[in-house]
Amino acid sequence: MAGIYIHIPFCKKACHYCDFHFSTSLTYKNELIQQLLMEIELRKEYLKGDVVDTIYFGGGTPSLLSKGELIAILDKIHNTFRVHDTIECTLEANPDDLSSDALIALNDAGINRLSIGIQSFFDEDLQYMNRSHDAAQAARCIDAARDAGIENVSIDLIFGYPLLSDDKWKQNIDTALTYEVPHLSCYAMTVEPKTALASFIKSKKTLPINHEQSASQFEYLMKALQAKGYEHYEISNYALSGKRAVHNSNYWKGIPYLGIGPSAHSFDGVSRQWNVANNMTYIKSLGEGIVPFEQEVLTETQQLNERIMTSLRTMEGFDMAYHKNKCSMEDAFAFDKTVQHFIQEGLLVAENDVIKLTQQGKLFADYVAGELFV
């Protein structure tokens, strides 16, 4: 199996915390869509004939695409690759784009899963983030999606920023649970360089992120969702039974995927490549029949470290037998010693030669993984 990711680099507004590649100008959207179709054709051998079982439209804001544009891209994929009959086809969407007519069009085009960037159900918080929707649109779009025939809905929520009191965070979670969404992706706000948020904090226009507050809200989130029957199947993701995101789950398993569009990344099992993060360079290069990308071939050590990092993020954990088969006795001894240290610290638990993060360990996931690297 394999996945295809399509990066749509356009947004109505620039969220203050976002450092993904996007443009708020739609001037060259038509030209870029045409070059996306060209890239799909040029990359047809990348997946080596593997069956595609997931397609994911990310961004940016893919919900800015018209029905015709979506159909053109999906038709090109279906005509170029071997596509599974029951493919998961996800589109990231902003609530303000999800009118009843737009949702019907998405369903008609073949989108069967929505990842909706709600982030908060409070207007003041959405304004703080510079989101393009309001709380009323956030509350309305979930039922509207179901009415249009799209039952498989995930919503994004953000925690750990100064405006978000613990009581408001509880209300956000309670609201999501009221709608019985089958999947939630919840992220701690981070301050990325060169974002508006970083600038505001540096100039003291807004308060810095309080990491203790963020940790406390993460702990409450884990307990609240698990109490309602959600699997905490990955650090930032929670799902009711049978509703995990297949596309993202495949990524954490190391399954190959092809990335199409400016800044999109691809992985074939042994190497990574990433397209240029510039819309005009991308358009011009594809116009000349050239995919503008850089590539890195991963060493065996890098592959092992990535396996540790991605596996530990999941509830299935990391199989230590895999580590022993891939490294020297010296490295295996050092790994086991570090594992035992984290078990004693209460950050890891070992079950049948598989290590998993504890509830407390999930607060330090990146640190734990980094310490286990070869």
C-alpha positions in Angstrom: 0.0 0.0 0.0 1.0 3.6 -0.5 -0.3 7.1 0.0 -0.5 10.3 -2.0 -0.3 13.8 -0.4 -1.4 16.9 -2.4 -0.2 20.2 -1.0 -2.5 23.2 -1.9 -0.4 26.3 -1.0 -3.2 28.9 -0.7 -5.0 30.5 2.2 -7.4 33.4 2.7 -5.4 34.6 5.7 -2.1 33.9 7.4 -2.6 32.3 10.8 -0.3 33.9 13.3 1.3 30.5 14.4 1.6 28.8 11.0 5.0 28.1 9.3 3.7 25.9 6.5 4.3 26.9 2.9 1.3 29.0 1.6 0.4 32.2 -0.2 -2.6 34.5 0.5 -2.7 35.4 -3.2 -4.7 33.2 -5.4 -3.5 34.9 -8.6 -1.7 31.9 -10.0 -4.0 29.2 -8.6 -5.1 28.0 -12.1 -1.5 27.7 -13.3 -0.4 25.9 -10.2 -3.3 23.3 -10.5 -2.2 22.6 -14.0 1.4 22.0 -12.9 0.1 19.7 -10.1 -1.4 17.5 -12.8 1.9 17.6 -14.7 3.8 16.5 -11.6 1.5 13.6 -11.1 2.3 12.4 -14.6 6.0 12.9 -14.2 6.0 11.1 -10.8 4.0 8.0 -12.0 6.8 5.6 -11.4 7.7 6.8 -7.9 5.4 4.3 -6.0 6.7 1.4 -8.1 3.2 0.1 -8.8 2.1 0.0 -5.1 -1.7 0.3 -4.7 -2.7 3.7 -3.4 -5.1 3.4 -0.5 -5.0 7.0 0.8 -5.1 10.4 -0.8 -4.7 13.5 1.5 -5.2 17.1 0.4 -3.3 19.3 2.8 -2.0 22.9 2.8 -2.6 25.7 3.0 -6.3 25.4 2.6 -7.5 22.8 0.2 -11.1 23.7 0.8 -10.4 26.7 -1.5 -10.4 24.3 -4.5 -13.5 24.1 -6.7 -15.3 20.9 -7.3 -13.9 20.9 -10.9 -10.3 21.3 -9.6 -10.7 18.4 -7.2 -12.2 16.1 -9.8 -9.4 17.0 -12.2 -6.7 16.1 -9.6 -8.5 12.9 -8.5 -9.2 11.7 -12.0 -5.5 12.2 -12.8 -4.5 10.1 -9.8 -7.0 7.4 -10.7 -5.8 7.3 -14.3 -2.1 7.3 -13.3 -1.8 5.0 -10.3 -3.4 1.7 -9.1 -6.0 3.0 -6.6 -7.8 0.9 -4.0 -11.6 0.5 -4.4 -12.1 1.7 -0.8 -9.6 4.5 -0.7 -9.6 7.0 2.2 -9.7 10.5 0.6 -9.2 13.3 3.1 -9.4 17.0 2.6 -8.3 19.6 5.1 -10.9 22.3 5.4 -11.7 25.6 7.1 -15.1 26.0 8.6 -15.9 29.1 6.7 -15.5 27.2 3.4 -18.0 24.5 4.3 -21.4 25.8 3.2 -24.0 23.2 2.4 -23.4 23.6 -1.3 -19.6 23.3 -0.9 -20.0 20.2 1.2 -22.2 18.5 -1.3 -19.7 19.4 -4.0 -16.9 17.8 -1.9 -18.9 14.7 -1.5 -19.7 14.5 -5.2 -16.0 15.0 -6.1 -15.0 11.9 -4.0 -13.9 13.4 -0.7 -15.0 10.9 2.0 -13.1 12.3 5.0 -12.8 15.8 6.3 -10.1 17.2 8.6 -11.6 20.5 9.8 -9.4 23.2 11.3 -11.7 24.4 14.0 -8.9 25.1 16.6 -11.3 26.7 19.1 -15.0 27.3 19.7 -14.3 30.8 21.1 -14.3 33.9 18.9 -11.6 35.7 20.9 -9.2 32.8 20.5 -9.9 32.5 16.8 -9.1 36.2 16.4 -5.9 35.8 18.5 -4.8 33.1 16.0 -6.0 35.2 13.0 -8.2 32.4 11.8 -10.6 33.1 8.9 -13.7 31.6 10.6 -15.7 32.4 13.7 -17.1 30.3 16.5 -20.6 30.1 14.9 -19.1 28.6 11.7 -17.0 26.2 13.8 -20.1 24.9 15.6 -22.2 24.7 12.4 -19.9 22.9 10.0 -19.8 19.5 11.7 -23.5 18.8 11.4 -23.5 20.3 8.0 -20.8 17.8 6.8 -22.9 14.9 8.0 -26.0 16.3 6.3 -24.0 16.4 3.1 -23.1 12.7 3.5 -19.6 13.0 4.9 -19.7 11.1 8.2 -16.0 10.6 8.7 -15.0 13.9 10.2 -11.9 14.9 12.2 -11.5 18.2 13.9 -8.3 20.1 15.0 -8.1 21.8 18.4 -5.1 23.8 19.7 -4.2 24.2 23.4 -1.5 25.8 25.5 -1.8 29.5 24.5 -2.2 32.4 26.9 -5.9 33.1 26.1 -6.9 29.5 26.7 -7.9 29.1 30.4 -8.3 25.6 31.7 -12.1 26.2 31.9 -12.2 27.3 28.2 -10.1 24.2 27.2 -12.6 22.0 29.0 -15.5 23.7 27.2 -13.7 23.1 23.8 -13.4 19.4 24.5 -16.9 19.1 25.8 -18.2 20.8 22.7 -16.3 18.4 20.5 -17.7 15.5 22.5 -21.2 16.8 22.2 -20.9 16.5 18.4 -19.6 13.0 18.7 -16.8 13.5 16.2 -15.1 10.2 15.5 -11.6 11.7 15.4 -9.7 14.6 17.0 -6.3 16.0 16.3 -5.1 18.2 19.2 -1.9 20.1 19.2 0.0 22.3 21.7 0.7 25.7 20.2 4.3 26.1 19.3 6.2 29.3 18.5 7.9 28.8 15.1 10.7 31.2 13.9 9.6 33.8 11.3 5.9 33.5 12.2 3.8 36.5 13.3 3.4 34.9 16.7 7.1 34.8 17.2 7.3 38.4 16.3 4.5 39.4 18.7 6.1 37.5 21.6 9.5 39.1 20.9 8.0 42.6 20.8 5.9 41.7 23.9 2.6 42.4 22.1 1.5 39.0 23.4 2.5 36.8 26.3 4.9 33.9 25.7 3.7 30.3 25.7 3.4 28.8 29.2 4.8 25.3 29.0 3.4 24.2 32.3 -0.1 25.3 31.2 0.4 23.4 28.0 1.4 20.2 29.8 -1.5 20.5 32.2 -4.0 20.9 29.4 -2.5 18.0 27.5 -2.9 15.8 30.5 -6.5 16.8 31.0 -7.2 16.1 27.3 -5.8 12.6 27.4 -7.9 11.7 30.5 -11.1 13.3 29.1 -11.0 11.6 25.7 -9.9 8.2 27.0 -12.8 8.3 29.5 -15.2 8.7 26.5 -13.8 5.7 24.6 -11.3 7.4 22.3 -8.0 5.6 21.5 -5.0 7.8 22.0 -3.4 6.1 19.1 -0.8 8.7 18.4 0.6 11.6 20.4 -1.7 14.2 18.8 -4.5 12.0 17.6 -7.6 10.3 19.2 -10.1 8.1 17.5 -13.2 6.1 18.2 -13.0 2.4 17.3 -12.3 2.0 13.5 -11.9 5.7 12.9 -8.1 6.2 12.9 -6.7 8.3 10.1 -5.4 5.7 7.7 -3.1 8.1 5.8 -1.4 9.4 8.9 -1.2 5.9 10.5 0.6 4.7 7.4 3.1 7.5 7.7 4.0 6.4 11.3 4.4 2.8 10.0 6.9 3.9 7.4 4.7 3.1 4.4 5.8 4.9 1.2 4.0 8.1 0.1 4.2 10.5 -2.8 4.0 14.2 -2.2 2.7 16.5 -5.0 2.9 20.3 -5.0 5.2 23.0 -3.7 7.0 22.0 -0.4 5.5 18.5 -0.5 7.6 15.7 0.9 7.9 12.1 -0.4 9.3 8.9 1.1 10.0 5.6 -0.7 11.3 3.6 2.3 15.0 4.5 1.9 15.1 8.2 0.8 13.2 11.4 1.3 12.7 14.2 -1.2 11.0 17.5 -0.9 9.7 19.9 -3.5 10.8 23.6 -3.7 8.7 25.8 -1.3 8.1 28.5 -3.9 5.0 28.7 -6.0 6.5 30.5 -9.0 9.6 28.4 -9.1 7.4 25.3 -9.0 5.2 26.5 -11.8 8.1 27.5 -14.0 10.0 24.3 -13.4 7.0 22.0 -14.2 6.4 24.1 -17.3 9.8 22.9 -18.4 9.0 19.3 -17.5 11.2 19.3 -14.4 10.1 18.5 -10.9 12.1 20.8 -8.6 13.1 18.8 -5.6 16.0 17.9 -3.3 16.7 14.4 -2.0 18.3 12.7 1.0 19.1 9.0 1.1 18.7 7.8 4.6 21.5 5.7 6.2 20.6 2.6 8.1 21.1 4.5 11.3 18.8 7.3 10.2 16.2 4.7 9.2 16.4 3.1 12.7 16.2 6.4 14.5 13.1 7.4 12.5 11.5 4.1 13.3 12.1 4.7 17.0 10.7 8.2 16.8 7.5 7.4 14.8 6.8 4.1 16.6 7.1 5.7 20.1 4.5 8.3 19.0 1.9 5.5 18.6 0.0 3.4 21.1 1.6 0.2 19.6 5.1 1.4 20.6 8.5 0.3 19.4 9.6 -3.4 19.0 13.0 -3.7 20.6 13.8 -6.8 18.6 13.9 -4.6 15.5 16.6 -2.5 17.2 18.7 -5.6 18.1 18.6 -6.8 14.5 19.7 -3.4 13.1 22.6 -2.3 15.4 25.8 -3.5 17.1 25.9 -5.2 20.4 27.4 -2.1 21.9 24.6 0.1 20.7 22.0 -2.5 21.8 23.5 -2.5 25.3 23.4 1.3 25.5 19.8 1.3 24.2 18.7 -1.2 26.8 20.3 0.8 29.6 18.5 3.9 28.5 15.2 2.1 28.2 15.6 0.8 31.8 16.4 4.3 33.0 13.2 5.7 31.4 11.1 2.8 32.8 12.4 3.6 36.3 11.5 7.3 35.7 8.0 6.3 34.8 8.2 7.5 31.2 8.3 4.1 29.5 6.7 0.7 30.0 7.9 -2.5 28.5 5.4 -5.2 27.4 6.5 -8.4 25.5 9.7 -6.7 24.3 7.8 -3.7 23.1 8.3 -0.3 24.7 5.6 2.3 25.0 5.3 5.8 26.4 3.4 6.1 29.6 0.9 9.0 30.1 3.7 11.0 31.8 6.1 9.9 29.0 3.9 11.4 26.4 4.7 14.8 27.8 8.4 14.2 26.9 8.0 12.1 23.7 10.6 14.0 21.6 13.1 13.9 24.5 12.7 10.2 25.2 13.0 9.3 21.5 16.1 11.5 21.1 17.8 9.8 24.0 17.2 6.4 22.4 18.7 7.3 19.1 21.8 5.5 18.0 
